[in-house]
């Protein structure tokens, strides 16, 4: 597996995205919800990969929920960077990584696919995330 590191601008939140997929051919999604469009989000996930998130100072982590309240969107309160989204808890937690927060983001060069999830029910949204998102480990929360 290849590890792609990254995090927020000030370094409070660190990311480690492990995948066997080639970043240049990996599907990148550009969610069209108002939150993601305002952040210029480019999201990726490898259901067979893994995301590790470590937070140095919990007080500087902003966890935001909106809409159907099915995921936690992680932002740094210090520098404002959106780094990942997490759905579920414990061993069942799944995540996407925000490619813009990775140090080697330029390698993820595939044109983002605009996606809309407005028509999904709560159950459909959770089911999609369980299969399409990747396992996540969180330290410091």
C-alpha positions in Angstrom: 0.0 0.0 0.0 1.0 3.5 -0.7 0.5 6.1 2.1 -0.5 9.7 1.2 0.0 12.1 4.1 -1.5 15.4 4.7 -3.6 17.5 7.1 -4.7 20.9 7.9 -2.6 24.0 7.2 -1.5 24.6 10.8 -0.6 20.9 11.4 -3.2 20.2 14.2 -5.0 17.6 12.2 -2.8 15.0 10.4 -4.0 12.5 7.8 -2.5 9.2 6.5 -4.4 7.7 3.6 -3.3 4.2 2.7 -4.3 2.7 -0.7 -3.2 0.4 -3.4 -4.9 2.5 -6.0 -3.0 4.8 -8.4 -3.8 8.4 -7.4 -3.9 9.5 -11.0 -6.7 7.1 -11.9 -8.6 7.2 -8.6 -12.2 8.5 -8.8 -12.4 12.0 -7.3 -15.9 13.3 -6.4 -17.0 16.9 -6.2 -20.2 16.8 -4.1 -22.5 19.6 -5.2 -24.1 20.3 -1.7 -23.7 23.8 -0.4 -21.1 22.8 2.2 -18.8 21.0 -0.3 -19.1 23.6 -3.1 -18.2 26.4 -0.6 -15.0 24.4 0.3 -14.1 23.4 -3.2 -14.1 19.8 -2.0 -12.5 17.0 -3.9 -13.2 13.8 -2.1 -11.7 10.3 -2.5 -12.1 6.9 -0.8 -10.8 3.4 -1.3 -13.1 0.9 0.4 -10.1 -1.5 0.6 -7.8 1.3 1.9 -7.7 3.0 5.2 -7.6 6.6 6.6 -5.9 7.4 9.9 -6.6 10.8 11.4 -4.7 12.2 14.4 -5.6 15.4 16.2 -3.0 17.1 18.4 -5.4 19.6 20.1 -9.0 18.5 20.3 -10.1 22.0 21.2 -9.0 23.1 17.7 -11.1 20.5 15.9 -14.5 21.5 14.6 -17.0 18.7 14.0 -19.9 19.8 11.8 -23.1 18.0 11.0 -25.9 19.3 8.7 -28.7 18.0 6.5 -29.6 14.4 7.3 -26.9 14.5 10.1 -25.4 11.2 8.8 -21.7 12.3 8.8 -19.3 14.4 10.8 -17.3 16.9 8.7 -13.9 17.6 10.2 -12.4 21.1 10.0 -9.6 22.8 11.8 -10.8 25.7 14.0 -7.3 27.2 13.9 -6.7 27.4 10.1 -10.1 26.5 8.6 -9.1 23.5 6.5 -11.8 20.8 5.7 -9.9 17.5 5.9 -12.3 14.6 6.0 -15.9 13.3 6.7 -16.7 10.4 8.9 -19.9 8.3 9.1 -20.5 5.8 11.8 -18.7 4.9 15.0 -16.0 2.6 16.3 -15.1 -0.3 14.1 -18.0 0.6 11.8 -16.8 4.1 11.1 -16.1 4.9 7.4 -14.6 8.1 5.9 -13.7 10.1 2.8 -10.5 12.1 2.6 -10.4 15.5 1.1 -7.8 15.4 -1.5 -7.0 19.1 -1.2 -5.7 18.4 2.3 -3.1 15.8 1.1 0.5 16.9 0.7 0.7 15.2 -2.7 -2.7 16.4 -3.9 -1.3 17.1 -7.4 -1.0 13.3 -8.0 -4.8 13.0 -7.7 -5.1 14.5 -11.1 -8.3 13.0 -12.4 -11.1 15.5 -13.2 -13.6 15.4 -10.3 -17.0 13.9 -11.0 -19.8 16.2 -9.9 -22.2 14.2 -7.6 -25.6 15.0 -6.0 -27.0 13.0 -3.1 -30.1 15.1 -2.4 -32.5 12.3 -3.6 -31.1 9.7 -1.2 -33.0 8.8 1.9 -31.2 8.6 5.2 -31.0 4.8 4.9 -29.7 4.9 1.3 -27.0 7.5 2.3 -25.8 5.4 5.2 -25.7 2.2 3.0 -23.7 4.0 0.3 -21.2 5.2 2.8 -20.8 1.7 4.3 -19.8 0.3 0.9 -18.1 3.2 -0.8 -16.2 4.9 2.0 -13.1 3.5 3.7 -12.4 2.3 7.3 -11.0 5.0 9.5 -9.0 5.2 12.7 -9.1 8.4 14.7 -6.6 9.4 17.4 -6.9 12.3 19.8 -10.6 12.7 19.7 
